[in-house]
Amino acid sequence: MVGSCCPIFFYWNFSAFYLYSPYPSFLAVPLAYVPCYNAYMNMIEKILIKYAPPILLIGLGGWFGVWAFGAGYSAMAIAAAALSTGLFGLCIARFFPALHTGLTGEEALLPDPGIRASRFDRRHPWAVIALRVILLHIILYAAAYSFDLAKNGYSGGMLDTMARLWNRTDAPHYQGIAQNWYVTEGDPRLHIVFFPLYPLLTKLFNFAVGNYFASAMVISNLCAIGAGIMAYELAALDMERKDALFASTLLSVFPGSFFLAAPMTESLFLLLSLSCLFCARKKKYLLSGGFGALAAFTRSVGLLLIAPIFIEALTDHVRNKPLSSRAIASRLGGTAMIALGTAGYLLINHLVTGSAFTFLKYQSEHWSQQLGPFFGTAAYQTDLLLKNIITGDAKMAYGLFLPNLLCAFGFLGLLIPSMKKLRPAYSGYALVYFAVTIGCTWLLSGPRYLAVCFPLAFGIAELTKGKKFLRAAALLLLAASMLIYLWMFISGYPIY
């Protein structure tokens, strides 16, 4: 940590703070007597505890007030927006004290499981996780086939039926990019809105597999296994191993988690975002930035990984001994590297269409998609839910708008008590991820988006620690919700 008064460094030496300087050793004095350090820490405490929460909460309230004044929604829709704003505000109010504690506190030490246990745990959970993911995906594929068979009767072999059932929504677009790259004519020109890493991997795997759909399915399943393992490893840095295993399992059973088994980007993005955080926790920031850049080359929200990596780097900087210029550069460089993924995508836009922001134009013109206030989403989704219930359009009401609302409010409701149990980097990421993904002006895929926001699974694992019945009930409820949502997906409900 660099002082503001002179070229000095600070580090924690277990029992006392000391001031270290490049000058002779007789100038080293206990840090408690260094005014500039005390002023520095007081400034951090005032910003995080005294100033930031009320400023942000007042800003959030003012933003909502201005929006509500000009909004033309029903009273129930405005109430839904107010509830969303209030829940998000509670998350903010709990985040900053937790961030302050995270910056100034000490790392919690987990019990040492011993050498033999450690060796066993490093092999066994990986196999267990992989088998669980494979078994779950087989169950999902069989369930989807059974749902279709019950509705439509026999319509071909299982492999042909799988392609028909799972190769829908955005999946054909990714395979079209894999086959033809981005084009500038016809409807496929709109595919520039989809990010390129998943299609590139599909193209690569197709050389060995010989079928684009099968290649995409292989990628998704392999990445889902990797994401389960990486979720376990990341959670195990802060939890007992059985709790980490539970957190990893949760990521596979959220309502929208069946998309991890689909030929779409969710499993790849989840694997890369978890790898990004894991490397940051291991203080390998350049490698973390590399995974973050790949995540940002997979989905637009990958850029949001800058927030948790910056918080981790800041925590590491404040808590630990003096950092060399090289160490500071690696932390800043790793954080900044994440933006390279987005920059690469913008470059492709420019090379293909002549403008780096063509995708924004297409999203707005053809999907009515822009970034808006997350509470505005709660309002228009509520109004559309009520409208479709009244008009009798059950598929739109219960397949699109109700799941979006339930998942959004459920996410915030669970995040509030999790704030003080999660690492600040994770809870901060959850906040910005929610605000951006749910803030779409035409939200179609809320459960799918939120299924890959891993801090929620970690939070549930912490909240249910030591409560076996509650954990079993949570798994049963989530798994049932996922199967119902899968049935809707197979039955033709507007689930994207």
Secondary structure, DSSP 8 states (H G I E B T S, - for coil): -B-SSSS-EEEE-SS-EEEE-SS-GGG--BGGG-HHHHHHHHHHHIIIIIIHHHHHHHHHHHHHHHHHHH----HHHHHHHHHHHHHHHHHHHHHHHHHHHHHHS---------HHHHHHHHHHHHHHHHHHHHHHHHHHHHHHHHHHHHHH---S-HHHHHHHHHS-TTHHHHHHHHHH---SSSGGGGGGGS-SHHHHHHHHHHHHHS-HHHHHHHHHHHHHHHHHHHHHHHHTTTS-HHHHHHHHHHTTTSGGGGGGGSSSSHHHHHHHHHHHHHHHHTT-HHHHHHHHHHHHTT-GGGGGGHHHHHHHHHHHHHHSS---HHHHHHHHHHHHHHHHHHHHHHHHHHHHHS-TTHHHHHHHHHH---B--HHHHHHHHHHHHHHHHHHT-HHHIIIIIHHHHHHHHHHHHHHHHHTTTS-HHHHHHHHHHHHHHTTBTT---HHHHHHT-THHHHHHHHHTTT-HHHHHHHHHHHHHHHHHHHHHHHTT-S--
